[in-house]
């Protein structure tokens, strides 16, 4: 399934800021930005990535901040009072 089809099925652009401890300097935090189309509020793609991180990457997770935005939505109309005549 391509990205457009996924967006039509309510996948949203999800961005996560992942803070993790540096393996060689465990008192320091590093930031990693992850971005993918995912389903809110369960976020299965992000959960799979975080499970992979915990299994395969040495940096221990500190926190994850998530933002999600719907990319395709119905148009919003704003009606105004008035009329414009063009000759």
N, C-alpha and C positions, 0 to 999 in steps of 0.2 A: 504494500500500500504506500503510495507516495504522500508527501507532506500535506498537500492540499486536501486529499481525502481524509487524512487524520484530523486536520483542522475542522473539516465539516462534521466529523464525529466527536466534536467537543474536546479535542486535544488542545492544550494551551501552551504557549511559550512559557517555559518554566526556567527560572534562573535561581541558582543556589550559590550562596557564598559559604564555602566550607573553610572553617578555621581548624587547623591541625597543628600538633606539636612537631617540631623538627626532630627527626630521629637522632641526629648528632648533638643537638642542643635542646634538650627536653623542656627547658624553661622558656623557649621562644616559640611564638605562634607564627604560622605562615598562612596566607589566604590563597584559596583556589576558587576560581569562578567556573561553574558548570552550567551549561545551557542546553536544553533539549525540549522537544514537544512531549508533553506528559498530560495525564488525566488528573485534574484536581478533584477532590481533596486527597485521594489515596496516593497519588504520585508513585505508581509502580516502577516506572523507569528510574526515577531517582533512588528508590529503595534498592533496586538491583545494583545500581552503581555504588551506593554506600555499602552494601554487603560485599561487593567486590573489593572496595577500598579496605574494609576491615580484614578481609582474608589475605589480600595480596600486597598491600602497601604498608610500609613500616611506620609512617606517621600516624600517631594515635589521634582520632577525631576529638576536637574540643566542642564545636558547635556548628550548626547548619542553619542558615537563614534563607527562607524561600520566598520568592516573588513569582506570581503567575498572572499572565494577561491573556485574555481571549483575543485572537487575531482576526477572526471573522465573526462579525455580529451584524444584526439588522441595522439598516441606516436609521439615523435619527433626524427627524425633520423638525425644524423650528418655524412656525408660522408667524408672520409679522403682519401688522395692520398697515394697509397702504396700498397704493397702486402706482405703477410706473407706466406711463404712456410713451411709446416710441413711435415717431412719425416716419 
